[in-house]
């Protein structure tokens, strides 16, 4: 936990729009050491965005380490191509070094900082405890309120929990998440400002994010997972997970428009747009999350860091639970199981919302910011940068 003096310095820096000083700890020092070696070798220069960004720097300070770590997609190609990888005495392991710093990014830039430290050290435990505790809370609420589900052909979720109550609860958490993430990304960005963002840079970064360009490996053939063979499985499962999640978000958004602007209240028919979007999203999310969890369990021990795996698995596990409970809720919404399934689904969704700024979900936000910074840097006059 940070001291009062450290928190005061951070608050003053935020108020004055100044960078927040971060210490050069062992993970950042290891990235600096490895990047010095890679900068001299440059065999992997064409592999991904990390190495071209590396060549623009003479030294690698704390901000550089965090930028490059979040630019890395952990495809593993550079590890298997490197002549200085373990067991060589130089012990160059770019994926592990970058993963160690990414874990620190989520806590170092988190707001409030204490939440980031808590989740960093106990990610899987916190996620499971939150999901179970909140599901129990919603179940007890139903028991206390009594059986309010009407005996109708199509049971309404809002007869179990009023719409305004759910909107208030989840809306408040969503606003907090947006604010906490914006504070973290703002600090991440201004600790090494790359310059003005052009339309071209924004378009390039958006394309790289939406296509997961750098999950194609060094030669576009995919990532290395459990050995040195290339596979596009990780990229495909990421696509299924991302677009499944976005379809579920679109379903919720459309349902909100139906409710507030068309005066159409849930539940909606199976052929309605919210249900079609939600079903498609749930199926894609289930397949994608299950695939990512399977790949994570089989990952080569030199890829990434053991300290990040509980955080990775907690996030994937929550996504998988959200999709499975959501689909089960849709399938059994006209049965007596509906209130129990609704409580379970709401508990898992709320657990994900509460951990968004501090868990693996944040990696997408920081990685997007890193890709944008990389696109901006490329458009500036060539110059070498000295780490801070």
KEZA-971424 format. One record per residue (C-alpha): x, y, z; residue number from 1. Coordinates in nm, 2 decimals. Layout:
<u = X, v = Y, w = Z, tinu = NUM>
...
REM end
This chain:
<u = 0.00, v = 0.00, w = 0.00, tinu = 1>
<u = 0.13, v = 0.34, w = -0.09, tinu = 2>
<u = 0.23, v = 0.59, w = 0.18, tinu = 3>
<u = 0.04, v = 0.91, w = 0.24, tinu = 4>
<u = 0.34, v = 1.10, w = 0.10, tinu = 5>
<u = 0.33, v = 0.90, w = -0.22, tinu = 6>
<u = -0.04, v = 0.94, w = -0.26, tinu = 7>
<u = 0.00, v = 1.32, w = -0.21, tinu = 8>
<u = 0.27, v = 1.34, w = -0.48, tinu = 9>
<u = 0.05, v = 1.14, w = -0.72, tinu = 10>
<u = -0.25, v = 1.37, w = -0.66, tinu = 11>
<u = -0.04, v = 1.68, w = -0.71, tinu = 12>
<u = 0.10, v = 1.54, w = -1.03, tinu = 13>
<u = -0.24, v = 1.46, w = -1.16, tinu = 14>
<u = -0.37, v = 1.81, w = -1.07, tinu = 15>
<u = -0.07, v = 1.98, w = -1.24, tinu = 16>
<u = -0.09, v = 1.76, w = -1.55, tinu = 17>
<u = 0.26, v = 1.63, w = -1.49, tinu = 18>
<u = 0.40, v = 1.28, w = -1.53, tinu = 19>
<u = 0.40, v = 1.06, w = -1.22, tinu = 20>
<u = 0.74, v = 0.94, w = -1.13, tinu = 21>
<u = 0.78, v = 0.56, w = -1.13, tinu = 22>
<u = 1.08, v = 0.39, w = -0.99, tinu = 23>
<u = 1.31, v = 0.17, w = -1.21, tinu = 24>
<u = 1.24, v = -0.17, w = -1.04, tinu = 25>
<u = 1.37, v = -0.51, w = -1.14, tinu = 26>
<u = 1.12, v = -0.57, w = -1.42, tinu = 27>
<u = 1.19, v = -0.24, w = -1.59, tinu = 28>
<u = 1.56, v = -0.29, w = -1.55, tinu = 29>
<u = 1.54, v = -0.63, w = -1.71, tinu = 30>
<u = 1.35, v = -0.48, w = -2.01, tinu = 31>
<u = 1.62, v = -0.21, w = -2.04, tinu = 32>
<u = 1.90, v = -0.47, w = -2.03, tinu = 33>
<u = 1.73, v = -0.69, w = -2.29, tinu = 34>
<u = 1.65, v = -0.40, w = -2.52, tinu = 35>
<u = 2.01, v = -0.29, w = -2.52, tinu = 36>
<u = 2.11, v = -0.64, w = -2.65, tinu = 37>
<u = 1.83, v = -0.65, w = -2.90, tinu = 38>
<u = 1.91, v = -0.30, w = -3.02, tinu = 39>
<u = 2.26, v = -0.42, w = -3.10, tinu = 40>
<u = 2.14, v = -0.74, w = -3.27, tinu = 41>
<u = 1.82, v = -0.63, w = -3.46, tinu = 42>
<u = 1.76, v = -0.98, w = -3.60, tinu = 43>
<u = 1.39, v = -0.95, w = -3.50, tinu = 44>
<u = 1.34, v = -0.60, w = -3.63, tinu = 45>
<u = 1.07, v = -0.70, w = -3.87, tinu = 46>
<u = 0.88, v = -0.92, w = -3.62, tinu = 47>
<u = 0.64, v = -0.68, w = -3.46, tinu = 48>
<u = 0.60, v = -0.32, w = -3.35, tinu = 49>
<u = 0.82, v = -0.35, w = -3.05, tinu = 50>
<u = 1.15, v = -0.37, w = -3.24, tinu = 51>
<u = 1.10, v = -0.07, w = -3.47, tinu = 52>
<u = 0.99, v = 0.13, w = -3.16, tinu = 53>
<u = 1.31, v = 0.00, w = -2.99, tinu = 54>
<u = 1.54, v = 0.13, w = -3.26, tinu = 55>
<u = 1.42, v = 0.48, w = -3.20, tinu = 56>
<u = 1.57, v = 0.47, w = -2.85, tinu = 57>
<u = 1.92, v = 0.49, w = -2.73, tinu = 58>
<u = 1.83, v = 0.42, w = -2.37, tinu = 59>
<u = 1.53, v = 0.26, w = -2.20, tinu = 60>
<u = 1.38, v = 0.43, w = -1.90, tinu = 61>
<u = 1.07, v = 0.34, w = -1.70, tinu = 62>
<u = 0.83, v = 0.50, w = -1.94, tinu = 63>
<u = 1.00, v = 0.33, w = -2.23, tinu = 64>
<u = 0.97, v = -0.01, w = -2.06, tinu = 65>
<u = 0.60, v = 0.03, w = -2.00, tinu = 66>
<u = 0.54, v = 0.15, w = -2.35, tinu = 67>
<u = 0.73, v = -0.14, w = -2.51, tinu = 68>
<u = 0.58, v = -0.39, w = -2.27, tinu = 69>
<u = 0.22, v = -0.30, w = -2.37, tinu = 70>
<u = 0.32, v = -0.28, w = -2.74, tinu = 71>
<u = 0.43, v = -0.65, w = -2.71, tinu = 72>
<u = 0.15, v = -0.90, w = -2.79, tinu = 73>
<u = 0.34, v = -1.19, w = -2.64, tinu = 74>
<u = 0.33, v = -1.39, w = -2.97, tinu = 75>
<u = 0.65, v = -1.57, w = -2.87, tinu = 76>
<u = 0.81, v = -1.56, w = -3.21, tinu = 77>
<u = 1.12, v = -1.36, w = -3.10, tinu = 78>
<u = 1.19, v = -1.60, w = -2.82, tinu = 79>
<u = 1.22, v = -1.90, w = -3.06, tinu = 80>
<u = 1.42, v = -1.70, w = -3.31, tinu = 81>
<u = 1.67, v = -1.55, w = -3.06, tinu = 82>
<u = 2.02, v = -1.68, w = -3.06, tinu = 83>
<u = 2.07, v = -1.53, w = -2.71, tinu = 84>
<u = 1.76, v = -1.69, w = -2.55, tinu = 85>
<u = 1.80, v = -1.92, w = -2.25, tinu = 86>
<u = 2.01, v = -2.13, w = -2.18, tinu = 87>
<u = 2.25, v = -1.87, w = -2.34, tinu = 88>
<u = 2.43, v = -1.67, w = -2.07, tinu = 89>
<u = 2.26, v = -1.35, w = -2.20, tinu = 90>
<u = 1.92, v = -1.51, w = -2.11, tinu = 91>
<u = 1.73, v = -1.29, w = -2.35, tinu = 92>
<u = 1.36, v = -1.36, w = -2.30, tinu = 93>
<u = 1.16, v = -1.07, w = -2.44, tinu = 94>
<u = 0.81, v = -1.22, w = -2.38, tinu = 95>
<u = 0.87, v = -1.29, w = -2.01, tinu = 96>
<u = 1.04, v = -0.95, w = -1.95, tinu = 97>
<u = 0.76, v = -0.76, w = -2.12, tinu = 98>
<u = 0.49, v = -0.96, w = -1.93, tinu = 99>
<u = 0.66, v = -0.88, w = -1.60, tinu = 100>
<u = 0.63, v = -0.51, w = -1.68, tinu = 101>
<u = 0.28, v = -0.53, w = -1.81, tinu = 102>
<u = 0.17, v = -0.67, w = -1.47, tinu = 103>
<u = 0.33, v = -0.37, w = -1.31, tinu = 104>
<u = 0.16, v = -0.14, w = -1.55, tinu = 105>
<u = -0.19, v = -0.25, w = -1.43, tinu = 106>
<u = -0.10, v = -0.16, w = -1.07, tinu = 107>
<u = 0.15, v = 0.13, w = -1.12, tinu = 108>
<u = -0.10, v = 0.33, w = -1.33, tinu = 109>
<u = -0.41, v = 0.21, w = -1.15, tinu = 110>
<u = -0.65, v = 0.44, w = -0.97, tinu = 111>
<u = -0.69, v = 0.41, w = -0.68, tinu = 112>
<u = -0.34, v = 0.25, w = -0.65, tinu = 113>
<u = -0.43, v = 0.02, w = -0.36, tinu = 114>
<u = -0.70, v = -0.16, w = -0.57, tinu = 115>
<u = -0.44, v = -0.23, w = -0.84, tinu = 116>
<u = -0.19, v = -0.38, w = -0.59, tinu = 117>
<u = -0.47, v = -0.60, w = -0.44, tinu = 118>
<u = -0.58, v = -0.74, w = -0.77, tinu = 119>
<u = -0.22, v = -0.79, w = -0.90, tinu = 120>
<u = -0.14, v = -1.01, w = -0.60, tinu = 121>
<u = -0.47, v = -1.20, w = -0.58, tinu = 122>
<u = -0.64, v = -1.17, w = -0.92, tinu = 123>
<u = -0.79, v = -1.51, w = -0.95, tinu = 124>
<u = -0.89, v = -1.53, w = -0.58, tinu = 125>
<u = -1.05, v = -1.18, w = -0.59, tinu = 126>
<u = -1.24, v = -1.26, w = -0.92, tinu = 127>
<u = -1.39, v = -1.59, w = -0.80, tinu = 128>
<u = -1.47, v = -1.45, w = -0.45, tinu = 129>
<u = -1.64, v = -1.14, w = -0.60, tinu = 130>
<u = -1.84, v = -1.35, w = -0.85, tinu = 131>
<u = -1.95, v = -1.60, w = -0.58, tinu = 132>
<u = -2.02, v = -1.33, w = -0.32, tinu = 133>
<u = -2.22, v = -1.11, w = -0.56, tinu = 134>
<u = -2.42, v = -1.41, w = -0.69, tinu = 135>
<u = -2.50, v = -1.50, w = -0.33, tinu = 136>
<u = -2.60, v = -1.14, w = -0.26, tinu = 137>
<u = -2.84, v = -1.13, w = -0.55, tinu = 138>
<u = -2.98, v = -1.47, w = -0.45, tinu = 139>
<u = -3.04, v = -1.36, w = -0.10, tinu = 140>
<u = -3.21, v = -1.04, w = -0.22, tinu = 141>
<u = -3.45, v = -1.26, w = -0.42, tinu = 142>
<u = -3.52, v = -1.47, w = -0.11, tinu = 143>
<u = -3.58, v = -1.17, w = 0.11, tinu = 144>
<u = -3.81, v = -1.00, w = -0.14, tinu = 145>
<u = -4.00, v = -1.32, w = -0.20, tinu = 146>
<u = -4.12, v = -1.49, w = -0.51, tinu = 147>
<u = -4.20, v = -1.19, w = -0.73, tinu = 148>
<u = -4.18, v = -1.37, w = -1.07, tinu = 149>
<u = -4.53, v = -1.38, w = -1.22, tinu = 150>
<u = -4.67, v = -1.70, w = -1.37, tinu = 151>
<u = -4.67, v = -1.57, w = -1.73, tinu = 152>
<u = -4.56, v = -1.74, w = -2.05, tinu = 153>
<u = -4.25, v = -1.52, w = -2.07, tinu = 154>
<u = -4.11, v = -1.43, w = -1.73, tinu = 155>
<u = -3.97, v = -1.08, w = -1.69, tinu = 156>
<u = -3.63, v = -1.02, w = -1.53, tinu = 157>
<u = -3.75, v = -0.68, w = -1.41, tinu = 158>
<u = -4.01, v = -0.84, w = -1.19, tinu = 159>
<u = -3.72, v = -1.00, w = -1.00, tinu = 160>
<u = -3.50, v = -0.69, w = -0.99, tinu = 161>
<u = -3.65, v = -0.35, w = -1.09, tinu = 162>
<u = -3.50, v = -0.20, w = -1.41, tinu = 163>
<u = -3.41, v = 0.13, w = -1.24, tinu = 164>
<u = -3.23, v = -0.05, w = -0.96, tinu = 165>
<u = -3.02, v = -0.25, w = -1.20, tinu = 166>
<u = -2.95, v = 0.06, w = -1.42, tinu = 167>
<u = -2.84, v = 0.25, w = -1.11, tinu = 168>
<u = -2.61, v = -0.02, w = -0.98, tinu = 169>
<u = -2.44, v = -0.11, w = -1.30, tinu = 170>
<u = -2.44, v = 0.24, w = -1.43, tinu = 171>
<u = -2.25, v = 0.37, w = -1.12, tinu = 172>
<u = -1.99, v = 0.09, w = -1.16, tinu = 173>
<u = -1.96, v = 0.16, w = -1.53, tinu = 174>
<u = -1.89, v = 0.53, w = -1.47, tinu = 175>
<u = -1.63, v = 0.45, w = -1.20, tinu = 176>
<u = -1.46, v = 0.21, w = -1.44, tinu = 177>
<u = -1.45, v = 0.47, w = -1.72, tinu = 178>
<u = -1.30, v = 0.73, w = -1.48, tinu = 179>
<u = -1.04, v = 0.49, w = -1.33, tinu = 180>
<u = -0.93, v = 0.37, w = -1.67, tinu = 181>
<u = -0.91, v = 0.72, w = -1.81, tinu = 182>
<u = -0.69, v = 0.83, w = -1.52, tinu = 183>
<u = -0.46, v = 0.53, w = -1.58, tinu = 184>
<u = -0.43, v = 0.58, w = -1.95, tinu = 185>
<u = -0.38, v = 0.95, w = -1.91, tinu = 186>
<u = -0.08, v = 0.89, w = -1.68, tinu = 187>
<u = 0.05, v = 0.62, w = -1.91, tinu = 188>
<u = 0.03, v = 0.85, w = -2.21, tinu = 189>
<u = 0.18, v = 1.16, w = -2.07, tinu = 190>
<u = 0.47, v = 0.98, w = -1.90, tinu = 191>
<u = 0.62, v = 0.98, w = -2.25, tinu = 192>
<u = 0.41, v = 1.20, w = -2.48, tinu = 193>
<u = 0.47, v = 1.11, w = -2.84, tinu = 194>
<u = 0.32, v = 1.43, w = -3.00, tinu = 195>
<u = 0.00, v = 1.52, w = -3.17, tinu = 196>
<u = -0.23, v = 1.25, w = -3.29, tinu = 197>
<u = -0.31, v = 1.27, w = -3.66, tinu = 198>
<u = -0.61, v = 1.11, w = -3.84, tinu = 199>
<u = -0.37, v = 0.87, w = -4.01, tinu = 200>
<u = -0.21, v = 0.76, w = -3.69, tinu = 201>
<u = -0.56, v = 0.70, w = -3.53, tinu = 202>
<u = -0.67, v = 0.50, w = -3.84, tinu = 203>
<u = -0.36, v = 0.28, w = -3.84, tinu = 204>
<u = -0.39, v = 0.21, w = -3.47, tinu = 205>
<u = -0.76, v = 0.13, w = -3.50, tinu = 206>
<u = -0.69, v = -0.11, w = -3.79, tinu = 207>
<u = -0.41, v = -0.29, w = -3.59, tinu = 208>
<u = -0.64, v = -0.32, w = -3.28, tinu = 209>
<u = -0.94, v = -0.45, w = -3.47, tinu = 210>
<u = -0.75, v = -0.70, w = -3.68, tinu = 211>
<u = -0.51, v = -0.81, w = -3.40, tinu = 212>
<u = -0.23, v = -0.76, w = -3.66, tinu = 213>
<u = 0.06, v = -0.84, w = -3.42, tinu = 214>
<u = -0.09, v = -1.17, w = -3.31, tinu = 215>
<u = 0.02, v = -1.30, w = -3.65, tinu = 216>
<u = 0.37, v = -1.37, w = -3.53, tinu = 217>
<u = 0.69, v = -1.27, w = -3.69, tinu = 218>
<u = 0.60, v = -1.40, w = -4.03, tinu = 219>
<u = 0.22, v = -1.36, w = -4.02, tinu = 220>
<u = 0.18, v = -1.73, w = -3.97, tinu = 221>
<u = 0.06, v = -1.70, w = -3.61, tinu = 222>
<u = 0.19, v = -1.72, w = -3.26, tinu = 223>
<u = 0.40, v = -1.98, w = -3.08, tinu = 224>
<u = 0.21, v = -2.13, w = -2.79, tinu = 225>
<u = 0.33, v = -2.46, w = -2.64, tinu = 226>
<u = 0.64, v = -2.50, w = -2.87, tinu = 227>
<u = 0.81, v = -2.34, w = -3.17, tinu = 228>
<u = 0.53, v = -2.42, w = -3.42, tinu = 229>
<u = 0.33, v = -2.14, w = -3.56, tinu = 230>
<u = -0.05, v = -2.13, w = -3.50, tinu = 231>
<u = -0.33, v = -1.88, w = -3.57, tinu = 232>
<u = -0.54, v = -2.04, w = -3.29, tinu = 233>
<u = -0.46, v = -1.76, w = -3.04, tinu = 234>
<u = -0.55, v = -1.49, w = -3.28, tinu = 235>
<u = -0.87, v = -1.66, w = -3.38, tinu = 236>
<u = -0.98, v = -1.72, w = -3.02, tinu = 237>
<u = -0.90, v = -1.36, w = -2.94, tinu = 238>
<u = -1.12, v = -1.25, w = -3.23, tinu = 239>
<u = -1.41, v = -1.47, w = -3.12, tinu = 240>
<u = -1.38, v = -1.34, w = -2.76, tinu = 241>
<u = -1.35, v = -0.97, w = -2.86, tinu = 242>
<u = -1.63, v = -0.97, w = -3.11, tinu = 243>
<u = -1.85, v = -1.19, w = -2.90, tinu = 244>
<u = -1.81, v = -0.94, w = -2.61, tinu = 245>
<u = -1.89, v = -0.65, w = -2.85, tinu = 246>
<u = -2.20, v = -0.83, w = -2.97, tinu = 247>
<u = -2.32, v = -0.87, w = -2.61, tinu = 248>
<u = -2.25, v = -0.51, w = -2.55, tinu = 249>
<u = -2.44, v = -0.42, w = -2.87, tinu = 250>
<u = -2.74, v = -0.63, w = -2.74, tinu = 251>
<u = -2.74, v = -0.44, w = -2.41, tinu = 252>
<u = -2.72, v = -0.11, w = -2.60, tinu = 253>
<u = -3.01, v = -0.19, w = -2.83, tinu = 254>
<u = -3.22, v = -0.31, w = -2.54, tinu = 255>
<u = -3.15, v = 0.02, w = -2.37, tinu = 256>
<u = -3.27, v = 0.21, w = -2.68, tinu = 257>
<u = -3.58, v = -0.01, w = -2.69, tinu = 258>
<u = -3.66, v = 0.05, w = -2.32, tinu = 259>
<u = -3.60, v = 0.43, w = -2.31, tinu = 260>
<u = -3.69, v = 0.55, w = -2.66, tinu = 261>
<u = -3.94, v = 0.29, w = -2.79, tinu = 262>
<u = -4.11, v = 0.21, w = -2.46, tinu = 263>
<u = -4.05, v = -0.16, w = -2.53, tinu = 264>
<u = -3.97, v = -0.35, w = -2.21, tinu = 265>
<u = -3.79, v = -0.67, w = -2.17, tinu = 266>
<u = -3.82, v = -0.97, w = -2.21, tinu = 267>
<u = -3.79, v = -0.96, w = -2.58, tinu = 268>
<u = -3.89, v = -1.23, w = -2.83, tinu = 269>
<u = -3.63, v = -1.48, w = -2.96, tinu = 270>
<u = -3.64, v = -1.31, w = -3.30, tinu = 271>
<u = -3.58, v = -0.96, w = -3.17, tinu = 272>
<u = -3.26, v = -0.78, w = -3.23, tinu = 273>
<u = -3.14, v = -0.77, w = -2.87, tinu = 274>
<u = -3.18, v = -1.15, w = -2.83, tinu = 275>
<u = -3.02, v = -1.23, w = -3.17, tinu = 276>
<u = -2.72, v = -1.01, w = -3.09, tinu = 277>
<u = -2.69, v = -1.15, w = -2.74, tinu = 278>
<u = -2.72, v = -1.51, w = -2.85, tinu = 279>
<u = -2.46, v = -1.47, w = -3.12, tinu = 280>
<u = -2.23, v = -1.28, w = -2.88, tinu = 281>
<u = -2.28, v = -1.54, w = -2.61, tinu = 282>
<u = -2.19, v = -1.83, w = -2.84, tinu = 283>
<u = -1.88, v = -1.66, w = -2.98, tinu = 284>
<u = -1.77, v = -1.55, w = -2.63, tinu = 285>
<u = -1.81, v = -1.90, w = -2.50, tinu = 286>
<u = -1.60, v = -2.06, w = -2.77, tinu = 287>
<u = -1.34, v = -1.78, w = -2.76, tinu = 288>
<u = -1.30, v = -1.78, w = -2.38, tinu = 289>
<u = -1.28, v = -2.15, w = -2.36, tinu = 290>
<u = -1.02, v = -2.16, w = -2.64, tinu = 291>
<u = -0.81, v = -1.89, w = -2.47, tinu = 292>
<u = -0.82, v = -2.07, w = -2.14, tinu = 293>
<u = -0.72, v = -2.40, w = -2.31, tinu = 294>
<u = -0.42, v = -2.22, w = -2.48, tinu = 295>
<u = -0.32, v = -2.05, w = -2.16, tinu = 296>
<u = -0.30, v = -2.38, w = -1.97, tinu = 297>
<u = -0.08, v = -2.52, w = -2.25, tinu = 298>
<u = 0.15, v = -2.21, w = -2.29, tinu = 299>
<u = 0.52, v = -2.27, w = -2.30, tinu = 300>
<u = 0.68, v = -2.19, w = -1.96, tinu = 301>
<u = 0.92, v = -1.94, w = -2.11, tinu = 302>
<u = 0.63, v = -1.74, w = -2.27, tinu = 303>
<u = 0.52, v = -1.47, w = -2.03, tinu = 304>
<u = 0.55, v = -1.49, w = -1.65, tinu = 305>
<u = 0.39, v = -1.71, w = -1.39, tinu = 306>
<u = 0.28, v = -1.41, w = -1.19, tinu = 307>
<u = 0.05, v = -1.30, w = -1.47, tinu = 308>
<u = -0.13, v = -1.63, w = -1.53, tinu = 309>
<u = -0.37, v = -1.60, w = -1.23, tinu = 310>
<u = -0.48, v = -1.26, w = -1.36, tinu = 311>
<u = -0.51, v = -1.39, w = -1.72, tinu = 312>
<u = -0.72, v = -1.69, w = -1.61, tinu = 313>
<u = -0.94, v = -1.49, w = -1.38, tinu = 314>
<u = -1.04, v = -1.26, w = -1.67, tinu = 315>
<u = -1.10, v = -1.54, w = -1.91, tinu = 316>
<u = -1.29, v = -1.74, w = -1.64, tinu = 317>
<u = -1.52, v = -1.45, w = -1.58, tinu = 318>
<u = -1.59, v = -1.40, w = -1.95, tinu = 319>
<u = -1.66, v = -1.77, w = -1.98, tinu = 320>
<u = -1.90, v = -1.76, w = -1.68, tinu = 321>
<u = -2.07, v = -1.46, w = -1.82, tinu = 322>
<u = -2.14, v = -1.62, w = -2.15, tinu = 323>
<u = -2.25, v = -1.96, w = -2.01, tinu = 324>
<u = -2.48, v = -1.81, w = -1.74, tinu = 325>
<u = -2.62, v = -1.57, w = -2.00, tinu = 326>
<u = -2.70, v = -1.84, w = -2.25, tinu = 327>
<u = -2.85, v = -2.06, w = -1.97, tinu = 328>
<u = -3.06, v = -1.77, w = -1.85, tinu = 329>
<u = -3.20, v = -1.73, w = -2.21, tinu = 330>
<u = -3.27, v = -2.10, w = -2.24, tinu = 331>
<u = -3.45, v = -2.13, w = -1.90, tinu = 332>
<u = -3.60, v = -1.79, w = -1.87, tinu = 333>
<u = -3.96, v = -1.94, w = -1.87, tinu = 334>
<u = -3.88, v = -2.19, w = -1.60, tinu = 335>
<u = -3.86, v = -2.17, w = -1.22, tinu = 336>
<u = -3.48, v = -2.17, w = -1.26, tinu = 337>
<u = -3.48, v = -1.82, w = -1.40, tinu = 338>
<u = -3.44, v = -1.62, w = -1.07, tinu = 339>
<u = -3.14, v = -1.84, w = -0.96, tinu = 340>
<u = -2.97, v = -1.81, w = -1.30, tinu = 341>
<u = -3.04, v = -1.43, w = -1.31, tinu = 342>
<u = -2.87, v = -1.39, w = -0.97, tinu = 343>
<u = -2.57, v = -1.60, w = -1.09, tinu = 344>
<u = -2.54, v = -1.40, w = -1.42, tinu = 345>
<u = -2.57, v = -1.06, w = -1.25, tinu = 346>
<u = -2.31, v = -1.16, w = -0.99, tinu = 347>
<u = -2.05, v = -1.26, w = -1.25, tinu = 348>
<u = -2.12, v = -0.95, w = -1.46, tinu = 349>
<u = -2.08, v = -0.72, w = -1.16, tinu = 350>
<u = -1.76, v = -0.90, w = -1.06, tinu = 351>
<u = -1.62, v = -0.83, w = -1.41, tinu = 352>
<u = -1.73, v = -0.47, w = -1.39, tinu = 353>
<u = -1.56, v = -0.42, w = -1.05, tinu = 354>
<u = -1.23, v = -0.56, w = -1.17, tinu = 355>
<u = -1.22, v = -0.40, w = -1.51, tinu = 356>
<u = -0.97, v = -0.12, w = -1.43, tinu = 357>
<u = -0.73, v = -0.35, w = -1.24, tinu = 358>
<u = -0.74, v = -0.69, w = -1.42, tinu = 359>
<u = -0.65, v = -0.82, w = -1.76, tinu = 360>
<u = -0.94, v = -0.62, w = -1.92, tinu = 361>
<u = -0.71, v = -0.32, w = -1.88, tinu = 362>
<u = -0.45, v = -0.47, w = -2.11, tinu = 363>
<u = -0.67, v = -0.40, w = -2.41, tinu = 364>
<u = -0.69, v = -0.03, w = -2.32, tinu = 365>
<u = -0.32, v = 0.01, w = -2.25, tinu = 366>
<u = -0.22, v = -0.19, w = -2.56, tinu = 367>
<u = -0.45, v = 0.03, w = -2.77, tinu = 368>
<u = -0.28, v = 0.34, w = -2.63, tinu = 369>
<u = 0.06, v = 0.18, w = -2.70, tinu = 370>
<u = -0.03, v = 0.11, w = -3.06, tinu = 371>
<u = -0.16, v = 0.46, w = -3.10, tinu = 372>
<u = 0.17, v = 0.60, w = -2.96, tinu = 373>
<u = 0.37, v = 0.38, w = -3.20, tinu = 374>
<u = 0.16, v = 0.50, w = -3.50, tinu = 375>
<u = 0.22, v = 0.87, w = -3.38, tinu = 376>
<u = 0.60, v = 0.81, w = -3.34, tinu = 377>
<u = 0.64, v = 0.68, w = -3.69, tinu = 378>
<u = 0.49, v = 1.00, w = -3.84, tinu = 379>
<u = 0.74, v = 1.23, w = -3.66, tinu = 380>
<u = 1.07, v = 1.33, w = -3.80, tinu = 381>
<u = 1.32, v = 1.04, w = -3.73, tinu = 382>
<u = 1.50, v = 1.10, w = -3.41, tinu = 383>
<u = 1.66, v = 0.89, w = -3.14, tinu = 384>
<u = 1.51, v = 0.90, w = -2.79, tinu = 385>
<u = 1.68, v = 0.89, w = -2.46, tinu = 386>
<u = 1.50, v = 0.71, w = -2.18, tinu = 387>
<u = 1.40, v = 0.91, w = -1.88, tinu = 388>
REM end
